[in-house]
Amino acid sequence: MAPRGLRRRRGQPARDPHPKPLGPPRRAAPLPRRRPDQLPAARPTPAPAPIPLPEGADSVQLWLHGNRWEWENPPDTPPVRLTVQLRDGSGNALPIALGPVRWKEWWLVHRKLPPGLKGPLLFERLVFEGGSQPEPRDLFLDSLRGYRENLPPLKFAPRPERNLRLFTGQSPGANTGPGRLPFPTREETILPRQLAGEFTNEVGSLSTGGYRFTYRGSDGVLHYDFLPAAGLPSLRATFNAQPIGQLMLGAQVLRTTQTPTNTLTETVLTNGILSARYDDGTQLRLRLWQKSLVLDVINQTGQATEFSCGEVAGLDNPALSRCPSSLTVTDPDRSSASPSPAPPRSSSPSGSTGTAPTAPNPTPPPPPTPAPCASTAACVTTPALQVSATPCSNASSSPSPPV
């Protein structure tokens, strides 16, 4: 039976159009692992001849039955790291890191090769590092292969338009209509509701060249002070005339090539929205919604790579306030994992410590049905960096501003 996630309906083509595994087919065999100082003395043996990868191969993968769950980090089974050792057409060694063993069932370990490699590419060996526990552990391997991964452009039917205004330069993606989505229900999305009765928001200039955003309500007066010439690290807050601290100390837009200056070139205040532009192409937009200072960071030069929020500093007796949130991250450099049913072997209960019972000749699990790599989610690279951040008072001073 194919591992979970690889089943297909009757009449559908198989999902394995790639070349056969490198080397002759054979049954999965255990690879015992133990501390290097407890291994038998090495015997010199002739190295096998390198195996050529198919012409145009840009991916390597193998099926691995691991011995640990990475999120548990069991102390009695330290991680083992896998590396595929290749050699290019110029004779240069190419270690391709597959990452640590992180799954306790069959899973597909896949890695995209760096672009522009000179062929022909040769597979020399599979390297295992780590695994320093004194007791032996077993890893099962199957279907090591190199192939070319064809990833045609994704196509989606048009979806309803998003129910809010997009940021400057932001792509609507597949949401091009017709119709509009019923969510979010308001432009402010997840902004907390104002529960302290009537209030006012205002923004005005300061004699220092900065600007002050003010919330006034029955629960107090909250100020955010910002000096555009000094950038986001100048952002400070006070509540009822008592300083809270610096809100974004060290915040900055990181670029591929750091420019020597980040000089303010323009400041415009319109309808309660302060816009500050800098000579590196960064634009900051600040506005006050109820008690929350909302910040937009935009840089469309093609040189921006990351936005660092910095840190909150200068707090008096800070306390942590947990803010529920949901975050999805796609990392194309992580190996993909496709689990399958566990082999018929006894093992210690999940989360327990000690040595798992092993037989002198462990029964290998059934090899999985050969299958192509379960491709990681597509990573779309755009020349623009846009960040929308609503600072949350994760740390507050005493007395704390109302939430």
DAPEBEL-V619269 format. One record per backbone hydrogen bond with DSSP energy under -0.5 kcal/mol. CO is the residue of the C=O (numbers start at 1). NH is the residue of the N-H. If there is no record, write none. Layout:
CO_NH / CO_NH
//
This chain:
3_6 / 9_12 / 15_372 / 29_141 / 30_32 / 31_139 / 33_137 / 35_38 / 36_39 / 50_52 / 51_123 / 54_57 / 58_113 / 59_147 / 60_111 / 61_145 / 62_109 / 63_142 / 64_66 / 64_107 / 65_140 / 68_70 / 69_72 / 69_73 / 74_77 / 79_131 / 80_101 / 81_129 / 82_98 / 82_99 / 83_85 / 83_127 / 84_86 / 84_96 / 85_124 / 85_125 / 86_94 / 87_122 / 88_91 / 92_88 / 94_86 / 94_96 / 95_97 / 96_84 / 99_82 / 100_102 / 102_70 / 103_68 / 105_66 / 106_340 / 107_64 / 107_109 / 108_110 / 109_62 / 111_60 / 114_117 / 117_119 / 118_89 / 121_53 / 122_87 / 122_124 / 123_51 / 125_85 / 127_83 / 129_81 / 133_35 / 137_33 / 139_31 / 140_65 / 141_29 / 142_63 / 144_22 / 145_61 / 147_58 / 147_59 / 147_149 / 148_150 / 149_151 / 150_152 / 159_177 / 161_181 / 162_164 / 167_170 / 172_175 / 174_159 / 174_176 / 179_161 / 183_163 / 186_189 / 188_191 / 193_195 / 196_218 / 198_218 / 200_216 / 202_214 / 204_212 / 206_209 / 210_206 / 211_226 / 212_204 / 212_214 / 213_224 / 214_202 / 215_222 / 216_200 / 217_220 / 220_217 / 221_240 / 222_215 / 223_238 / 224_213 / 225_236 / 226_211 / 226_228 / 227_230 / 227_231 / 228_231 / 231_234 / 232_235 / 235_247 / 235_248 / 236_225 / 237_244 / 237_245 / 238_223 / 239_242 / 241_243 / 242_239 / 245_237 / 246_313 / 248_251 / 249_311 / 252_254 / 252_308 / 254_305 / 254_306 / 263_279 / 266_277 / 268_270 / 268_275 / 270_273 / 272_274 / 273_270 / 273_275 / 274_286 / 275_268 / 276_284 / 277_265 / 277_266 / 278_281 / 281_300 / 282_278 / 283_298 / 284_276 / 285_296 / 286_274 / 287_289 / 287_294 / 288_290 / 289_292 / 292_289 / 292_294 / 293_391 / 294_287 / 295_389 / 296_285 / 297_387 / 298_283 / 299_385 / 303_256 / 306_254 / 306_308 / 307_309 / 308_252 / 311_249 / 313_246 / 315_317 / 316_398 / 319_396 / 322_324 / 329_331 / 330_332 / 331_334 / 343_345 / 349_352 / 359_362 / 362_364 / 373_375 / 378_380 / 379_381 / 380_382 / 383_302 / 385_299 / 387_297 / 387_389 / 389_295 / 389_391 / 392_394 / 394_321 / 396_319 / 397_399
//
